[in-house]
Amino acid sequence: MVPRDMTRRQILLALMPPLFFGTGFTIAKPAVEHFPPLFMMLMVYGGIAVVLGLTRPAPLKTPLGSIIVISACAVTIQGALLFWGLRSPDMPATAATLILQIQIPFCVLLDWLIMRERLDVRKALGTAIAIAGVAIVIGLPEQAPGLVPTVMIIVAALVWAFGQVLARKLSRDDGVGVLKGNAFGSVPQLALATLLFEQGQWQSLATATWLQWSMLAFVGVVGFYLAYMCWFTLLRQCRMDEAAPFMLLMPVVGIITAALVLGETLSLAQLLGGLVILAGLAIVSGLGLPRRAAAE
């Protein structure tokens, strides 16, 4: 059940992030197989920094130290782990999308620890069920995702959740301002990281085909710029327990995109694990419960 105090405009806004994240994340699979992950993120956030620097020239209100910490968690560390895991040949985009949904119970737990939101038995039970679903996705498919990329994606989800809670707590800007701060803060971090830990950056530029450039553009515009602009705007208007349930749509979008664009098939175990994850996340978020019951 949709929270009663959300306006129709907020509901429409809440539907956008999972749509953009789900398609962008899936298309990122072939893109990141060609471009080094940190270098790809540097190009994406460099472009976002230029666009927002020109269209939103007003100075940011969030202190520089907070911008650096938020961007390190929400962008640099999270992105490096996520795309390194996704780049692995034994990590299908569908499985990665499902495993990544562990970020939602992480958000709930960190909101409880940092924002002092109440953690009840229902949320704890939902978290346990979601973790069980991740275990099914990892362990039961005929071609199970690799352990190392799986751990990378789970840790990336934890760091991402921490970054979102920090953005709510420390940021003094609106949603677009948070995205601008992340872009400005992450570009120097990503530039240093790709120089230290990656190679083949210029070769990837020289050998990229029009299709790979198109995928990179799609990931940058849809999977990052539009997705995070909507997401951060939503977080500035709604509580986490109102925003998070809509992210449950991301695996559905990702699975459909992977099937249509990448030709991936969904195994019975992945389907079962995905349903268990969604069930656990629905319990965590109070999806389907009356507003008063969900808030208790």
C-alpha positions as MATLAB code, in Angstrom:
seq = 'MVPRDMTRRQILLALMPPLFFGTGFTIAKPAVEHFPPLFMMLMVYGGIAVVLGLTRPAPLKTPLGSIIVISACAVTIQGALLFWGLRSPDMPATAATLILQIQIPFCVLLDWLIMRERLDVRKALGTAIAIAGVAIVIGLPEQAPGLVPTVMIIVAALVWAFGQVLARKLSRDDGVGVLKGNAFGSVPQLALATLLFEQGQWQSLATATWLQWSMLAFVGVVGFYLAYMCWFTLLRQCRMDEAAPFMLLMPVVGIITAALVLGETLSLAQLLGGLVILAGLAIVSGLGLPRRAAAE';
ca = [
       0.000    0.000    0.000;
       1.369    3.409   -0.997;
       2.011    5.648    2.020;
      -1.011    7.924    2.393;
       0.901   11.149    2.957;
       2.797   10.959   -0.359;
       1.403   13.183   -3.079;
       0.759   11.874   -6.572;
       3.747   13.811   -7.785;
       5.977   12.167   -5.160;
       4.637    8.729   -6.099;
       5.440    9.380   -9.767;
       8.880   10.626   -8.740;
       9.423    7.475   -6.637;
       8.755    5.256   -9.662;
      11.573    6.848  -11.659;
      14.707    5.720   -9.705;
      14.064    1.947   -9.984;
      13.251    2.354  -13.673;
      16.431    4.308  -14.367;
      18.656    2.286  -11.997;
      17.325   -1.049  -13.285;
      17.912   -0.312  -16.968;
      21.151    1.613  -16.431;
      22.698   -1.017  -14.170;
      21.932   -3.810  -16.631;
      23.328   -1.919  -19.630;
      26.416   -1.162  -17.530;
      27.353   -4.856  -17.688;
      28.630   -4.802  -21.309;
      29.871   -1.213  -20.972;
      32.065   -1.974  -17.967;
      33.470   -5.046  -19.725;
      35.144   -2.648  -22.168;
      35.872    0.488  -20.117;
      37.831    0.154  -16.838;
      35.205    0.610  -14.065;
      36.743    3.564  -12.225;
      37.630    5.266  -15.497;
      34.072    4.791  -16.728;
      32.721    6.358  -13.552;
      35.208    9.217  -13.908;
      33.828    9.964  -17.374;
      30.238    9.745  -16.136;
      30.659   11.934  -13.067;
      32.975   14.281  -14.917;
      30.176   14.866  -17.406;
      27.649   15.358  -14.608;
      29.977   17.844  -12.878;
      30.301   19.876  -16.079;
      26.549   19.875  -16.759;
      25.544   20.816  -13.210;
      28.402   23.293  -12.884;
      27.023   25.161  -15.891;
      23.309   24.816  -15.117;
      23.535   25.138  -11.307;
      26.351   27.668  -10.732;
      25.229   28.592   -7.201;
      27.677   27.424   -4.496;
      26.784   24.333   -2.493;
      25.562   24.746    1.072;
      26.920   21.406    2.307;
      30.362   21.697    3.988;
      33.296   20.450    1.911;
      34.228   17.773    4.440;
      30.728   16.308    4.309;
      30.770   16.370    0.499;
      34.036   14.413    0.435;
      32.766   11.758    2.869;
      29.367   11.369    1.180;
      30.842   11.143   -2.322;
      33.510    8.664   -1.199;
      30.828    6.286    0.107;
      28.011    6.932   -2.371;
      30.222    7.094   -5.459;
      33.888    6.135   -5.360;
      34.131    3.147   -3.003;
      30.663    1.833   -3.801;
      31.118    2.216   -7.552;
      34.541    0.584   -7.602;
      33.320   -2.486   -5.732;
      30.050   -2.691   -7.650;
      31.488   -2.434  -11.151;
      34.500   -4.610  -10.425;
      32.038   -7.251   -9.266;
      29.750   -6.705  -12.230;
      32.676   -6.886  -14.646;
      33.462  -10.459  -13.595;
      32.536  -13.043  -16.279;
      30.884  -15.233  -13.625;
      28.506  -12.503  -12.457;
      25.399  -12.283  -14.695;
      23.637   -8.920  -14.711;
      20.435  -10.566  -13.451;
      22.112  -12.127  -10.402;
      23.964   -8.872   -9.676;
      20.698   -6.921   -9.752;
      19.087   -9.339   -7.304;
      22.047   -9.448   -4.916;
      22.298   -5.654   -4.943;
      18.842   -5.401   -3.357;
      20.422   -6.214   -0.007;
      21.124   -2.467    0.040;
      17.546   -1.806    1.175;
      17.721   -3.674    4.510;
      21.156   -2.109    4.942;
      19.488    1.299    4.532;
      16.918    0.387    7.175;
      19.546   -0.826    9.649;
      21.819    2.181    9.125;
      18.887    4.569    9.372;
      18.148    2.986   12.741;
      21.758    3.359   13.890;
      22.471    6.835   12.510;
      19.092    8.546   12.172;
      17.682    6.824   15.282;
      14.713    5.361   13.443;
      12.955    2.627   15.367;
      13.931   -0.944   14.438;
      11.162   -3.417   15.248;
      10.750   -7.189   14.983;
       9.097   -6.917   11.570;
      12.069   -5.092   10.048;
      14.556   -7.506   11.619;
      12.591  -10.470   10.239;
      12.434   -8.913    6.791;
      16.174   -8.324    6.819;
      16.837  -11.980    7.678;
      14.530  -13.160    4.889;
      16.194  -10.857    2.352;
      19.623  -12.167    3.336;
      18.314  -15.730    2.891;
      17.159  -14.779   -0.587;
      20.628  -13.506   -1.429;
      22.035  -16.854   -0.242;
      19.670  -18.671   -2.610;
      20.733  -16.522   -5.550;
      24.391  -17.181   -4.725;
      24.215  -20.879   -3.981;
      21.523  -22.568   -6.018;
      21.855  -21.562   -9.711;
      23.456  -24.118  -12.022;
      26.104  -21.497  -12.719;
      26.377  -19.768   -9.361;
      27.788  -16.242   -9.273;
      31.437  -16.159   -8.227;
      32.136  -15.697   -4.530;
      34.525  -12.742   -4.906;
      32.272  -10.614   -7.177;
      29.312  -11.512   -4.969;
      31.108  -10.252   -1.839;
      32.118   -7.111   -3.752;
      28.503   -6.345   -4.649;
      27.254   -6.989   -1.107;
      29.916   -4.690    0.375;
      29.119   -2.131   -2.336;
      25.481   -2.264   -1.260;
      26.473   -1.650    2.370;
      28.691    1.309    1.473;
      25.994    2.739   -0.817;
      23.406    2.514    1.955;
      25.795    4.272    4.327;
      26.307    7.022    1.760;
      22.553    7.547    1.348;
      22.023    7.867    5.094;
      24.952   10.287    5.331;
      23.444   12.318    2.492;
      20.198   12.618    4.460;
      21.998   13.523    7.668;
      24.806   15.809    6.477;
      23.656   17.398    3.236;
      22.305   20.962    3.298;
      21.323   21.046   -0.386;
      18.298   19.915   -2.386;
      18.311   16.718   -4.459;
      20.086   18.225   -7.457;
      22.579   19.864   -5.096;
      23.381   16.491   -3.514;
      24.073   15.048   -6.967;
      26.248   18.060   -7.817;
      28.170   17.616   -4.564;
      28.701   13.929   -5.300;
      29.994   14.754   -8.770;
      32.343   17.497   -7.608;
      33.580   15.435   -4.672;
      34.065   12.175   -6.549;
      35.878   13.376   -9.693;
      39.269   13.946   -7.952;
      38.835   10.677   -6.019;
      38.007    8.699   -9.167;
      40.849   10.295  -11.130;
      43.389    9.288   -8.482;
      41.884    5.811   -8.059;
      41.887    4.965  -11.767;
      45.510    6.094  -12.084;
      46.570    3.930   -9.150;
      44.516    0.782   -9.689;
      43.644    0.529  -13.389;
      45.287    0.424  -16.779;
      44.184    0.496  -20.409;
      42.126    3.658  -20.069;
      43.260    5.268  -23.310;
      43.127    1.974  -25.181;
      39.484    1.604  -24.177;
      38.757    5.040  -25.657;
      40.605    4.305  -28.890;
      39.012    0.906  -29.474;
      35.446    1.643  -28.350;
      32.775    0.989  -30.969;
      29.721    3.168  -31.530;
      27.664    0.600  -29.601;
      29.971    0.772  -26.577;
      29.889    4.577  -26.665;
      26.100    4.433  -26.881;
      25.942    2.117  -23.860;
      28.278    4.402  -21.912;
      26.099    7.398  -22.757;
      22.963    5.517  -21.698;
      24.528    4.463  -18.402;
      25.706    8.010  -17.708;
      22.517    9.840  -18.611;
      19.885    7.321  -17.477;
      21.619    5.127  -14.900;
      23.375    7.964  -13.077;
      22.220   11.490  -13.956;
      18.459   10.943  -14.160;
      18.380    8.127  -11.586;
      20.237   10.015   -8.865;
      18.558   13.328   -9.607;
      15.189   11.669   -8.952;
      16.465    9.603   -6.013;
      18.110   12.443   -4.099;
      15.132   14.704   -4.766;
      12.889   11.985   -3.342;
      15.073   11.569   -0.240;
      14.835   15.300    0.463;
      11.019   15.104    0.356;
      10.247   11.702    1.921;
      11.512    9.449    4.694;
      13.613    6.407    3.868;
      10.773    4.016    4.771;
       8.607    5.820    2.196;
      11.229    5.943   -0.572;
      12.827    2.503   -0.183;
       9.790    0.311   -1.044;
       9.687    1.664   -4.576;
      13.255    0.420   -5.153;
      11.830   -3.099   -4.994;
      10.882   -2.544   -8.632;
      14.552   -2.385   -9.657;
      15.125   -6.167   -9.959;
      11.995   -6.541  -12.066;
      13.186   -3.821  -14.427;
      16.714   -5.241  -14.446;
      15.595   -8.788  -15.197;
      13.381   -7.653  -18.070;
      16.164   -5.459  -19.471;
      18.745   -8.267  -19.213;
      16.410  -10.651  -21.025;
      15.498   -8.214  -23.789;
      18.880   -6.556  -24.347;
      21.526   -9.033  -23.179;
      19.692  -12.270  -23.939;
      20.119  -13.602  -20.401;
      17.805  -16.296  -19.096;
      16.428  -16.485  -15.586;
      16.904  -19.819  -13.829;
      14.372  -21.278  -11.425;
      16.748  -20.746   -8.495;
      17.298  -17.110   -9.424;
      13.553  -16.651   -9.697;
      13.053  -18.281   -6.285;
      15.845  -16.224   -4.712;
      14.483  -13.059   -6.253;
      11.013  -13.726   -4.873;
      12.452  -14.382   -1.394;
      14.476  -11.162   -1.565;
      11.420   -9.181   -2.615;
       9.343  -10.783    0.130;
      11.918   -9.868    2.758;
      12.286   -6.339    1.465;
       8.523   -5.912    1.357;
       8.391   -6.870    5.047;
      11.234   -4.489    5.878;
       9.503   -1.637    4.086;
       6.026   -2.416    5.374;
       4.787   -2.717    1.802;
       1.157   -3.782    1.740;
       0.510   -2.776    5.329;
      -1.780    0.078    6.345;
       0.103    3.256    7.090;
      -0.375    3.062   10.849;
       0.748   -0.576   11.048;
       3.797    0.057    8.865;
       4.948    2.867   11.109;
       4.662    0.959   14.343;
];
